[in-house]
Amino acid sequence: PKEIYNQIIFSSNDIRPDAIKIGMLHSVKVIRSVIKSLDQIKIRNTVLDPVMVAKGGTKLIDNKAINLLKSTLIKKVLIITPNIPEAEILTNTKIKSKEDMIVVAQKLIELGAKNVLIKGGHLKGEFVYDVYLNNKDIKIFNSKRIKTKNTHGTGCTLSSAIATFLSCGKLVKKSCELGIKYVNLAIKSNPNYGKGHGPINHLNSMS
C-alpha cells in the first residue's frame, strides 16, 4: 500500500493528470493509500469503477473494503460507474428493472456520490439501458444489445473512456455518452479471438 501511494504521488508530480480512473481496489489498506493520494494531488476529474464482482459472480473484495469505499471514496470522486451487481452490493437493493436502476442511482447520490452511471448490461432484453443521474439531471442511454460472447473488459473500458473524454474537456454527461458509444463500437467490431469471452476491440475508431 505504501508503494502504491508513492507511485501515484511520484507519477502525478512528474506529469499532472487531466483525469484519473480508479479500478479494482483490493483491500482497506490499498483504498486508504488511494484516498490519501487523492487528497494530496486534488484532481477533479476522477472516475471510480467500483470493481467488486467478477464476470462469473465471484466477489473480489471483502466487506471491510466495500464499506470504506462506500463511506469515504465515492464522496471524493466526480463519478462512480458500477454495474448492476456492484450497485446492488453498495446499496443492499435488488435491481430487476430500469426503474430499479434509477432508485438505486438515487441511493448512491444519497451516499455522497456526485454523479452516477449504472451500467445495465446484466439485465436481459433487446436493449441495454445505462442510467446517468446526479442531483439535477437524469439521462437514460439506450443501446441495442449486440449478440456476442466477446465482451471481456467492457466495464473497465467504459470507465477509462469516460476518464479520457473528461481529460479532453468534455462535461461529465457528454463523457458518459461518448464513452458508451465507443464501447458499443468496440463490442460490435470485436476481433473474435479465442473460444471463451474474448476482448472487445479497443482500436475501433469513432465517426
DOSEBA-669993 format. One record per residue: residue in three letters; x, y, z of N, C-alpha, C in turn. Coordinates in nm, 2 decimals, padded with zeros to 4 digits. Layout:
r|n.c1|n.c2|n.c3|ca.c1|ca.c2|ca.c3|c.c1|c.c2|c.c3
ALA|X|Y|Z|X|Y|Z|X|Y|Z;
...
***
This chain:
r|n.c1|n.c2|n.c3|ca.c1|ca.c2|ca.c3|c.c1|c.c2|c.c3
PRO|00.08|-00.12|00.00|00.00|00.00|00.00|00.08|00.13|00.00;
LYS|00.19|00.13|00.07|00.28|00.24|00.08|00.34|00.27|-00.06;
GLU|00.38|00.17|-00.13|00.44|00.18|-00.26|00.34|00.23|-00.36;
ILE|00.21|00.19|-00.35|00.10|00.24|-00.43|00.09|00.39|-00.42;
TYR|00.09|00.43|-00.29|00.08|00.58|-00.26|00.20|00.65|-00.33;
ASN|00.32|00.60|-00.31|00.44|00.66|-00.36|00.44|00.67|-00.51;
GLN|00.39|00.56|-00.58|00.39|00.56|-00.72|00.29|00.67|-00.77;
ILE|00.17|00.68|-00.71|00.07|00.78|-00.75|00.13|00.92|-00.74;
ILE|00.19|00.95|-00.62|00.24|01.08|-00.60|00.35|01.11|-00.69;
PHE|00.45|01.02|-00.71|00.56|01.04|-00.79|00.52|01.07|-00.94;
SER|00.43|00.98|-00.99|00.38|01.00|-01.13|00.31|01.13|-01.15;
SER|00.22|01.17|-01.05|00.14|01.29|-01.06|00.23|01.41|-01.05;
ASN|00.34|01.41|-00.97|00.43|01.52|-00.96|00.51|01.54|-01.09;
ASP|00.54|01.42|-01.16|00.61|01.43|-01.28|00.52|01.48|-01.40;
ILE|00.41|01.41|-01.41|00.31|01.45|-01.52|00.17|01.46|-01.45;
ARG|00.13|01.59|-01.43|00.00|01.60|-01.36|-00.11|01.55|-01.45;
PRO|-00.20|01.46|-01.40|-00.30|01.40|-01.48|-00.42|01.50|-01.50;
ASP|-00.48|01.49|-01.62|-00.60|01.57|-01.65|-00.72|01.49|-01.60;
ALA|-00.71|01.36|-01.58|-00.82|01.28|-01.53|-00.76|01.16|-01.47;
ILE|-00.83|01.10|-01.38|-00.79|00.97|-01.31|-00.90|00.87|-01.32;
LYS|-00.87|00.75|-01.35|-00.97|00.64|-01.34|-00.92|00.54|-01.24;
ILE|-01.01|00.50|-01.15|-00.97|00.41|-01.04|-01.05|00.28|-01.07;
GLY|-00.98|00.17|-01.07|-01.04|00.04|-01.10|-01.05|-00.04|-00.97;
MET|-01.02|-00.17|-00.97|-01.03|-00.26|-00.86|-00.93|-00.23|-00.75;
LEU|-00.98|-00.21|-00.63|-00.90|-00.18|-00.51|-00.91|-00.30|-00.42;
HIS|-00.80|-00.36|-00.39|-00.80|-00.50|-00.33|-00.84|-00.50|-00.19;
SER|-00.80|-00.40|-00.11|-00.81|-00.41|00.04|-00.83|-00.27|00.10;
VAL|-00.86|-00.27|00.23|-00.88|-00.15|00.31|-00.75|-00.07|00.30;
LYS|-00.63|-00.13|00.31|-00.50|-00.06|00.31|-00.48|00.01|00.18;
VAL|-00.51|-00.06|00.07|-00.50|00.00|-00.06|-00.59|00.12|-00.08;
ILE|-00.72|00.10|-00.04|-00.81|00.21|-00.05|-00.77|00.33|00.03;
ARG|-00.71|00.31|00.15|-00.66|00.42|00.23|-00.55|00.49|00.16;
SER|-00.46|00.42|00.09|-00.35|00.48|00.02|-00.40|00.56|-00.10;
VAL|-00.50|00.51|-00.17|-00.56|00.59|-00.28|-00.62|00.71|-00.23;
ILE|-00.70|00.70|-00.12|-00.77|00.82|-00.06|-00.66|00.93|-00.02;
LYS|-00.56|00.88|00.04|-00.45|00.97|00.09|-00.39|01.05|-00.03;
SER|-00.36|00.97|-00.14|-00.30|01.03|-00.26|-00.40|01.13|-00.33;
LEU|-00.53|01.09|-00.34|-00.63|01.18|-00.40|-00.64|01.31|-00.32;
ASP|-00.63|01.30|-00.19|-00.64|01.42|-00.10|-00.52|01.52|-00.13;
GLN|-00.41|01.46|-00.17|-00.29|01.54|-00.19|-00.28|01.60|-00.33;
ILE|-00.32|01.52|-00.43|-00.30|01.57|-00.57|-00.42|01.65|-00.62;
LYS|-00.54|01.63|-00.56|-00.65|01.71|-00.59|-00.69|01.72|-00.74;
ILE|-00.72|01.61|-00.80|-00.77|01.61|-00.94|-00.92|01.60|-00.94;
ARG|-00.99|01.70|-01.00|-01.13|01.70|-01.00|-01.19|01.58|-01.09;
ASN|-01.13|01.56|-01.21|-01.19|01.46|-01.30|-01.15|01.32|-01.26;
THR|-01.21|01.26|-01.16|-01.18|01.13|-01.11|-01.30|01.03|-01.13;
VAL|-01.27|00.92|-01.20|-01.38|00.82|-01.22|-01.35|00.70|-01.14;
LEU|-01.45|00.66|-01.06|-01.43|00.53|-00.98|-01.52|00.42|-01.04;
ASP|-01.45|00.32|-01.09|-01.52|00.20|-01.13|-01.51|00.10|-01.01;
PRO|-01.62|00.08|-00.93|-01.60|00.00|-00.81|-01.61|-00.15|-00.84;
VAL|-01.50|-00.20|-00.89|-01.50|-00.34|-00.94|-01.50|-00.43|-00.81;
MET|-01.61|-00.51|-00.80|-01.62|-00.59|-00.68|-01.66|-00.74|-00.71;
VAL|-01.72|-00.75|-00.83|-01.77|-00.88|-00.87|-01.71|-00.93|-01.00;
ALA|-01.66|-01.05|-01.01|-01.61|-01.10|-01.14|-01.72|-01.14|-01.23;
LYS|-01.69|-01.15|-01.36|-01.80|-01.18|-01.46|-01.88|-01.31|-01.42;
GLY|-01.81|-01.40|-01.35|-01.88|-01.53|-01.31|-01.96|-01.51|-01.18;
GLY|-01.95|-01.39|-01.12|-02.03|-01.37|-01.00|-01.95|-01.38|-00.87;
THR|-01.82|-01.41|-00.88|-01.73|-01.42|-00.76|-01.70|-01.28|-00.70;
LYS|-01.72|-01.26|-00.57|-01.68|-01.14|-00.50|-01.53|-01.12|-00.50;
LEU|-01.48|-01.00|-00.54|-01.34|-00.98|-00.55|-01.28|-00.91|-00.43;
ILE|-01.36|-00.84|-00.35|-01.30|-00.77|-00.23|-01.39|-00.79|-00.11;
ASP|-01.33|-00.78|00.01|-01.41|-00.82|00.13|-01.50|-00.70|00.18;
ASN|-01.58|-00.73|00.27|-01.68|-00.64|00.32|-01.62|-00.51|00.38;
LYS|-01.51|-00.52|00.45|-01.45|-00.40|00.51|-01.41|-00.31|00.41;
ALA|-01.35|-00.36|00.30|-01.31|-00.27|00.19|-01.43|-00.21|00.12;
ILE|-01.53|-00.29|00.10|-01.66|-00.23|00.04|-01.71|-00.12|00.13;
ASN|-01.71|-00.14|00.26|-01.77|-00.03|00.35|-01.69|00.10|00.34;
LEU|-01.55|00.08|00.33|-01.47|00.20|00.32|-01.49|00.27|00.19;
LEU|-01.50|00.20|00.08|-01.52|00.25|-00.05|-01.66|00.33|-00.05;
LYS|-01.76|00.27|00.02|-01.89|00.33|00.03|-01.90|00.45|00.12;
SER|-01.83|00.45|00.23|-01.84|00.56|00.33|-01.75|00.67|00.29;
THR|-01.64|00.65|00.22|-01.54|00.76|00.20|-01.51|00.78|00.05;
LEU|-01.47|00.68|-00.02|-01.41|00.71|-00.15|-01.51|00.76|-00.25;
ILE|-01.63|00.71|-00.25|-01.73|00.76|-00.35|-01.76|00.91|-00.34;
LYS|-01.73|00.96|-00.22|-01.76|01.11|-00.20|-01.65|01.19|-00.26;
LYS|-01.53|01.13|-00.29|-01.42|01.21|-00.33|-01.40|01.21|-00.48;
VAL|-01.48|01.14|-00.55|-01.47|01.13|-00.70|-01.58|01.20|-00.77;
LEU|-01.56|01.23|-00.90|-01.65|01.30|-00.98|-01.77|01.21|-01.02;
ILE|-01.74|01.09|-01.05|-01.84|01.00|-01.10|-01.81|00.85|-01.06;
ILE|-01.91|00.78|-01.02|-01.89|00.63|-00.99|-01.97|00.55|-01.10;
THR|-01.91|00.44|-01.15|-01.97|00.37|-01.26|-01.99|00.22|-01.23;
PRO|-02.08|00.19|-01.13|-02.10|00.05|-01.10|-02.18|-00.03|-01.21;
ASN|-02.16|-00.16|-01.22|-02.26|-00.24|-01.30|-02.37|-00.28|-01.20;
ILE|-02.46|-00.35|-01.25|-02.58|-00.38|-01.16|-02.54|-00.46|-01.03;
PRO|-02.47|-00.57|-01.04|-02.43|-00.64|-00.92|-02.36|-00.55|-00.82;
GLU|-02.27|-00.46|-00.87|-02.19|-00.37|-00.78|-02.28|-00.27|-00.72;
ALA|-02.38|-00.21|-00.79|-02.47|-00.12|-00.74|-02.56|-00.18|-00.63;
GLU|-02.60|-00.31|-00.66|-02.68|-00.38|-00.56|-02.60|-00.40|-00.43;
ILE|-02.47|-00.43|-00.43|-02.39|-00.45|-00.31|-02.37|-00.32|-00.24;
LEU|-02.35|-00.21|-00.31|-02.33|-00.08|-00.25|-02.46|-00.03|-00.18;
THR|-02.58|-00.07|-00.22|-02.70|-00.01|-00.17|-02.79|-00.12|-00.10;
ASN|-02.74|-00.24|-00.10|-02.83|-00.35|-00.05|-02.97|-00.35|-00.11;
THR|-02.97|-00.33|-00.24|-03.10|-00.33|-00.30|-03.10|-00.41|-00.43;
LYS|-03.20|-00.49|-00.46|-03.20|-00.57|-00.58|-03.25|-00.49|-00.70;
ILE|-03.19|-00.51|-00.81|-03.23|-00.44|-00.93|-03.28|-00.54|-01.03;
LYS|-03.41|-00.52|-01.07|-03.47|-00.61|-01.17|-03.53|-00.54|-01.29;
SER|-03.51|-00.40|-01.29|-03.57|-00.32|-01.40|-03.49|-00.19|-01.41;
LYS|-03.53|-00.12|-01.52|-03.47|00.01|-01.54|-03.51|00.11|-01.43;
GLU|-03.64|00.09|-01.38|-03.69|00.18|-01.28|-03.61|00.15|-01.15;
ASP|-03.58|00.03|-01.12|-03.49|-00.01|-01.00|-03.36|00.06|-01.01;
MET|-03.30|00.06|-01.13|-03.17|00.13|-01.16|-03.17|00.27|-01.12;
ILE|-03.28|00.34|-01.15|-03.30|00.48|-01.12|-03.30|00.50|-00.96;
VAL|-03.38|00.41|-00.90|-03.39|00.42|-00.75|-03.26|00.40|-00.68;
VAL|-03.18|00.30|-00.73|-03.05|00.27|-00.68|-02.95|00.38|-00.70;
ALA|-02.96|00.44|-00.82|-02.87|00.55|-00.85|-02.89|00.67|-00.76;
GLN|-03.02|00.69|-00.72|-03.06|00.80|-00.63|-03.00|00.76|-00.49;
LYS|-03.00|00.64|-00.45|-02.95|00.59|-00.32|-02.80|00.62|-00.32;
LEU|-02.73|00.60|-00.43|-02.58|00.62|-00.44|-02.55|00.77|-00.42;
ILE|-02.64|00.86|-00.48|-02.63|01.00|-00.46|-02.65|01.04|-00.32;
GLU|-02.74|00.97|-00.25|-02.76|01.00|-00.11|-02.64|00.96|-00.02;
LEU|-02.57|00.86|-00.07|-02.45|00.81|00.00|-02.33|00.91|-00.02;
GLY|-02.35|01.00|-00.11|-02.24|01.11|-00.13|-02.18|01.11|-00.27;
ALA|-02.23|01.02|-00.36|-02.17|01.03|-00.50|-02.22|01.16|-00.56;
LYS|-02.14|01.22|-00.64|-02.17|01.34|-00.72|-02.25|01.31|-00.84;
ASN|-02.20|01.21|-00.92|-02.26|01.16|-01.04|-02.25|01.01|-01.04;
VAL|-02.36|00.95|-01.10|-02.36|00.80|-01.10|-02.40|00.76|-01.24;
LEU|-02.33|00.66|-01.29|-02.37|00.59|-01.42|-02.38|00.44|-01.38;
ILE|-02.50|00.39|-01.38|-02.52|00.24|-01.36|-02.53|00.18|-01.49;
LYS|-02.44|00.08|-01.51|-02.43|00.01|-01.64|-02.53|-00.11|-01.64;
GLY|-02.61|-00.11|-01.74|-02.73|-00.20|-01.74|-02.71|-00.33|-01.81;
GLY|-02.59|-00.37|-01.85|-02.57|-00.49|-01.93|-02.62|-00.62|-01.87;
HIS|-02.63|-00.63|-01.74|-02.67|-00.75|-01.67|-02.82|-00.78|-01.68;
LEU|-02.90|-00.68|-01.71|-03.04|-00.71|-01.73|-03.07|-00.77|-01.87;
LYS|-03.16|-00.86|-01.87|-03.20|-00.92|-02.00|-03.28|-00.82|-02.09;
GLY|-03.28|-00.84|-02.22|-03.36|-00.76|-02.30|-03.29|-00.72|-02.43;
GLU|-03.37|-00.67|-02.53|-03.32|-00.64|-02.66|-03.23|-00.51|-02.65;
PHE|-03.26|-00.43|-02.55|-03.18|-00.30|-02.53|-03.11|-00.30|-02.40;
VAL|-03.00|-00.23|-02.40|-02.92|-00.21|-02.27|-02.95|-00.07|-02.23;
TYR|-02.99|-00.05|-02.11|-03.01|00.08|-02.05|-02.90|00.12|-01.95;
ASP|-02.83|00.23|-01.97|-02.74|00.28|-01.88|-02.79|00.40|-01.82;
VAL|-02.80|00.41|-01.69|-02.87|00.52|-01.62|-02.77|00.62|-01.56;
TYR|-02.77|00.74|-01.61|-02.69|00.85|-01.56|-02.77|00.94|-01.47;
LEU|-02.72|00.97|-01.35|-02.80|01.06|-01.26|-02.71|01.14|-01.17;
ASN|-02.76|01.26|-01.14|-02.70|01.34|-01.03|-02.81|01.42|-00.96;
ASN|-02.78|01.52|-00.88|-02.89|01.59|-00.81|-02.98|01.67|-00.90;
LYS|-02.93|01.70|-01.02|-03.01|01.79|-01.10|-03.06|01.73|-01.23;
ASP|-03.00|01.62|-01.27|-03.02|01.56|-01.40|-03.03|01.41|-01.40;
ILE|-03.11|01.36|-01.50|-03.11|01.22|-01.52|-03.12|01.19|-01.67;
LYS|-03.04|01.09|-01.72|-03.04|01.06|-01.86|-03.03|00.91|-01.87;
ILE|-03.11|00.85|-01.95|-03.11|00.70|-01.98|-03.05|00.68|-02.12;
PHE|-02.94|00.62|-02.13|-02.88|00.59|-02.26|-02.93|00.45|-02.30;
ASN|-02.99|00.45|-02.42|-03.04|00.32|-02.48|-02.95|00.27|-02.59;
SER|-02.91|00.15|-02.58|-02.82|00.09|-02.68|-02.88|-00.05|-02.72;
LYS|-02.89|-00.08|-02.85|-02.93|-00.21|-02.89|-02.83|-00.31|-02.85;
ARG|-02.88|-00.42|-02.79|-02.78|-00.52|-02.74|-02.72|-00.59|-02.86;
ILE|-02.59|-00.61|-02.85|-02.51|-00.68|-02.96|-02.49|-00.82|-02.91;
LYS|-02.54|-00.92|-02.99|-02.52|-01.06|-02.96|-02.38|-01.10|-02.99;
THR|-02.30|-01.12|-02.88|-02.16|-01.17|-02.89|-02.12|-01.22|-02.76;
LYS|-02.02|-01.31|-02.76|-01.96|-01.36|-02.63|-01.83|-01.28|-02.61;
ASN|-01.80|-01.19|-02.70|-01.67|-01.12|-02.68|-01.70|-00.98|-02.62;
THR|-01.72|-00.99|-02.48|-01.75|-00.87|-02.41|-01.65|-00.85|-02.29;
HIS|-01.53|-00.92|-02.30|-01.44|-00.91|-02.19|-01.38|-00.77|-02.17;
GLY|-01.40|-00.71|-02.06|-01.34|-00.58|-02.03|-01.43|-00.46|-02.06;
THR|-01.56|-00.48|-02.08|-01.64|-00.37|-02.12|-01.65|-00.26|-02.01;
GLY|-01.67|-00.30|-01.89|-01.69|-00.21|-01.78|-01.56|-00.13|-01.75;
CYS|-01.45|-00.19|-01.75|-01.32|-00.13|-01.73|-01.29|-00.03|-01.85;
THR|-01.32|-00.07|-01.97|-01.30|00.01|-02.09|-01.39|00.13|-02.08;
LEU|-01.52|00.12|-02.04|-01.61|00.23|-02.03|-01.56|00.34|-01.93;
SER|-01.52|00.30|-01.81|-01.48|00.39|-01.72|-01.35|00.46|-01.76;
SER|-01.26|00.39|-01.83|-01.14|00.45|-01.89|-01.17|00.55|-02.00;
ALA|-01.27|00.51|-02.08|-01.31|00.60|-02.19|-01.37|00.73|-02.13;
ILE|-01.46|00.72|-02.03|-01.52|00.84|-01.97|-01.41|00.93|-01.91;
ALA|-01.31|00.87|-01.85|-01.19|00.95|-01.79|-01.12|01.02|-01.91;
THR|-01.10|00.95|-02.02|-01.03|01.00|-02.14|-01.11|01.13|-02.19;
PHE|-01.24|01.11|-02.21|-01.32|01.22|-02.26|-01.32|01.34|-02.16;
LEU|-01.33|01.31|-02.03|-01.32|01.42|-01.93|-01.18|01.49|-01.94;
SER|-01.08|01.42|-01.97|-00.94|01.48|-01.98|-00.93|01.57|-02.10;
CYS|-01.02|01.54|-02.20|-01.03|01.63|-02.32|-01.11|01.75|-02.30;
GLY|-01.17|01.77|-02.18|-01.25|01.88|-02.15|-01.40|01.87|-02.17;
LYS|-01.45|01.74|-02.20|-01.59|01.72|-02.21|-01.66|01.72|-02.07;
LEU|-01.79|01.76|-02.07|-01.86|01.76|-01.95|-01.89|01.61|-01.91;
VAL|-01.93|01.59|-01.79|-01.94|01.45|-01.74|-02.05|01.37|-01.81;
LYS|-02.17|01.43|-01.83|-02.27|01.36|-01.90|-02.23|01.33|-02.05;
LYS|-02.17|01.42|-02.12|-02.12|01.40|-02.25|-02.01|01.30|-02.26;
SER|-01.93|01.30|-02.16|-01.82|01.19|-02.15|-01.88|01.05|-02.14;
CYS|-01.99|01.04|-02.06|-02.06|00.91|-02.05|-02.12|00.87|-02.18;
GLU|-02.18|00.97|-02.25|-02.25|00.94|-02.38|-02.14|00.89|-02.48;
LEU|-02.03|00.96|-02.49|-01.92|00.93|-02.59|-01.85|00.80|-02.55;
GLY|-01.84|00.78|-02.42|-01.78|00.65|-02.37|-01.86|00.53|-02.40;
ILE|-01.99|00.54|-02.39|-02.09|00.43|-02.42|-02.08|00.41|-02.57;
LYS|-02.08|00.51|-02.65|-02.07|00.50|-02.80|-01.94|00.42|-02.83;
TYR|-01.83|00.46|-02.77|-01.70|00.40|-02.80|-01.70|00.25|-02.77;
VAL|-01.76|00.22|-02.65|-01.76|00.08|-02.61|-01.86|-00.01|-02.70;
ASN|-01.97|00.05|-02.74|-02.06|-00.02|-02.83|-01.99|-00.05|-02.96;
LEU|-01.92|00.04|-03.01|-01.85|00.02|-03.14|-01.73|-00.08|-03.12;
ALA|-01.67|-00.08|-03.00|-01.56|-00.18|-02.97|-01.62|-00.32|-02.95;
ILE|-01.74|-00.33|-02.90|-01.81|-00.46|-02.89|-01.85|-00.51|-03.03;
LYS|-01.90|-00.42|-03.11|-01.95|-00.45|-03.24|-01.84|-00.50|-03.34;
SER|-01.72|-00.44|-03.32|-01.61|-00.47|-03.41|-01.51|-00.56|-03.35;
ASN|-01.55|-00.64|-03.25|-01.46|-00.73|-03.18|-01.38|-00.82|-03.27;
PRO|-01.26|-00.85|-03.23|-01.17|-00.93|-03.32|-01.20|-01.08|-03.31;
ASN|-01.29|-01.12|-03.23|-01.33|-01.26|-03.22|-01.22|-01.36|-03.19;
TYR|-01.13|-01.33|-03.09|-01.02|-01.42|-03.06|-01.07|-01.52|-02.96;
GLY|-01.02|-01.64|-02.98|-01.03|-01.75|-02.88|-01.17|-01.81|-02.87;
LYS|-01.19|-01.91|-02.78|-01.31|-01.98|-02.77|-01.40|-01.93|-02.65;
GLY|-01.34|-01.85|-02.56|-01.41|-01.80|-02.44|-01.47|-01.66|-02.46;
HIS|-01.47|-01.59|-02.35|-01.52|-01.45|-02.35|-01.40|-01.37|-02.40;
GLY|-01.40|-01.34|-02.53|-01.29|-01.26|-02.59|-01.30|-01.12|-02.56;
PRO|-01.19|-01.04|-02.60|-01.18|-00.90|-02.58|-01.27|-00.82|-02.68;
ILE|-01.30|-00.70|-02.64|-01.36|-00.60|-02.73|-01.24|-00.53|-02.81;
ASN|-01.28|-00.46|-02.91|-01.18|-00.40|-03.00|-01.15|-00.26|-02.96;
HIS|-01.04|-00.24|-02.88|-01.01|-00.10|-02.84|-00.95|-00.01|-02.95;
LEU|-00.92|-00.07|-03.06|-00.86|00.01|-03.17|-00.97|00.06|-03.27;
ASN|-01.10|00.04|-03.23|-01.20|00.09|-03.32|-01.20|00.24|-03.32;
SER|-01.24|00.30|-03.44|-01.24|00.44|-03.44|-01.39|00.49|-03.44;
MET|-01.41|00.61|-03.38|-01.54|00.66|-03.37|-01.56|00.76|-03.48;
SER|-01.68|00.75|-03.55|-01.71|00.85|-03.65|-01.81|00.95|-03.60;
***
